[in-house]
Amino acid sequence: QVQLVQSGGGLVQPGGSLRLSCVASGFTQPVYAIGWFRQVSGKEREEVSCYYTGDGNTLYGDSVKGRFTISRDNAKSAVYLQMNSLTTEDPDVYYCAEGLLSCGSYYYSRYEYEYRGQGTQVTVSS
């Protein structure tokens, strides 16, 4: 059974930073995409970042490029999202996600990730 357990998030002032963590278990495929998207109920998913193990390709959403960084710790089966220079446009529920397709399939073809974490709220407010 695949599980993605998220931690981190919370309240931060504009210009501040947060780090989200996600620990994956039960996923046995050697090639996969793992990343983050954000979404609130009733709105379309917005891609934040994605890493594809097949070719090392990393994608970032246009609104977060230069501010957010995805990283992985293979020994811990973890993926992280470092978010810097947060603005009032960034608040949302952030999801860690994993899937069998390339990152482009989720970003451009809008496929749904096969697995997602429980979501974590990020709030930016002074």
C-alpha positions in Angstrom: 0.0 0.0 0.0 1.4 3.3 -1.1 1.5 6.1 1.5 2.7 9.7 1.4 2.8 11.3 4.7 3.3 15.1 4.8 4.6 17.4 7.4 5.5 21.1 7.7 3.4 24.0 6.5 1.7 26.5 8.7 1.6 30.3 9.0 4.3 32.6 7.8 4.7 36.3 7.1 5.1 37.6 3.6 8.7 37.2 2.5 9.2 34.3 4.9 10.1 30.7 4.3 8.7 27.3 5.0 9.8 23.7 4.2 7.4 20.9 3.5 8.3 17.3 3.9 6.9 14.1 2.5 7.9 10.6 3.3 6.8 7.9 0.9 6.4 4.2 1.5 5.1 1.2 -0.3 6.1 2.5 -3.8 8.2 -0.1 -5.6 8.6 1.2 -9.1 12.1 2.2 -10.0 11.1 5.0 -12.3 8.5 7.5 -11.2 7.6 11.2 -10.8 7.4 12.8 -7.4 6.5 16.3 -6.7 4.1 18.9 -5.2 1.0 20.6 -6.3 -1.4 23.0 -4.6 -5.1 23.1 -4.7 -8.1 24.4 -2.8 -11.5 22.9 -3.0 -13.3 23.8 -6.2 -10.3 25.2 -7.9 -8.0 23.6 -10.5 -4.8 22.0 -9.4 -1.7 24.2 -9.8 1.6 22.4 -10.3 4.4 23.5 -8.0 7.3 21.2 -8.7 8.0 17.7 -10.0 11.1 15.5 -10.3 11.2 12.5 -12.6 13.6 9.7 -11.6 13.8 8.4 -15.2 15.9 11.3 -16.5 16.4 13.6 -13.6 14.1 16.2 -15.1 12.7 18.8 -12.7 9.8 21.1 -13.4 8.6 24.1 -11.6 5.4 26.1 -11.9 5.9 29.5 -13.4 4.7 31.3 -10.3 7.2 29.6 -8.0 10.4 29.5 -10.2 13.3 30.9 -8.4 11.6 30.8 -5.0 10.8 27.2 -4.4 13.2 24.2 -4.5 12.4 20.5 -4.6 14.9 18.1 -3.1 15.0 14.4 -2.2 16.6 12.2 0.4 16.6 8.7 -1.1 17.8 7.1 2.1 14.7 8.4 3.9 12.4 8.0 0.9 11.6 11.6 1.4 11.0 14.6 -0.8 11.1 18.2 0.4 9.8 21.5 -0.9 11.8 24.6 0.3 9.6 27.7 -0.2 11.3 31.1 0.1 10.0 34.6 -0.5 6.4 33.5 0.2 3.8 35.9 -0.9 0.1 36.3 -0.3 -0.5 34.5 -3.7 1.0 31.3 -2.3 -1.5 30.2 0.4 -3.1 27.0 -0.5 -3.3 23.3 0.5 -0.1 21.7 -0.7 0.0 18.1 -1.7 2.9 15.7 -2.2 2.2 13.4 -5.1 3.7 10.4 -6.8 3.0 8.8 -10.2 4.3 6.5 -12.9 4.3 9.0 -15.7 6.8 11.8 -16.6 6.4 15.2 -15.0 5.2 16.6 -18.3 2.3 14.3 -18.2 1.0 15.8 -15.1 2.1 19.4 -15.9 1.0 19.7 -19.5 -1.3 16.8 -20.2 -3.0 17.3 -16.8 -3.1 13.6 -15.8 -3.9 13.0 -12.2 -1.1 11.7 -10.0 -1.7 8.1 -8.9 -1.0 8.9 -5.3 -1.1 11.9 -3.1 -0.5 12.8 0.5 -3.0 14.1 3.0 -2.3 17.8 2.2 -1.0 20.6 4.3 -2.2 24.1 4.7 0.2 27.0 3.9 -1.0 30.4 5.1 0.9 33.7 4.3 -0.2 36.6 6.4 1.2 39.5 8.3 
